[in-house]
Structure formats: structure tokens, C-alpha cells
């Protein structure tokens, strides 16, 4: 399921991207976390966000 639009996806069309997580206070994060956050997107939302 795409986290942006909510469209259900098969494993053939899913796009998985790992994005960095930033730690620190608002409004400016101070450092990158060790782990990344997995995101599941459809092709249309990935193109729109890129």
C-alpha cells in the first residue's frame, strides 16, 4: 500500500525507498540516525515527489 495515496500495490509494482531519519530539535535536526525509514510508494507518487 502506497503511504502517500493509499493505493494497493502488488509486489511487482511496489517501489521501496529507504529515507534518512534525522535526530535533534525543531526546526533544525542535528544529525542523521543510524537506521533508515522504509517507504513504500507507487510509481505515480514517486514521480511526483522526485
Secondary structure, 3 states (H helix, E strand, C coil): CCCCCCCCCCCCCCEEEEEEEEECCCCCCCEEEEEEEEEEECHHHHHHHC
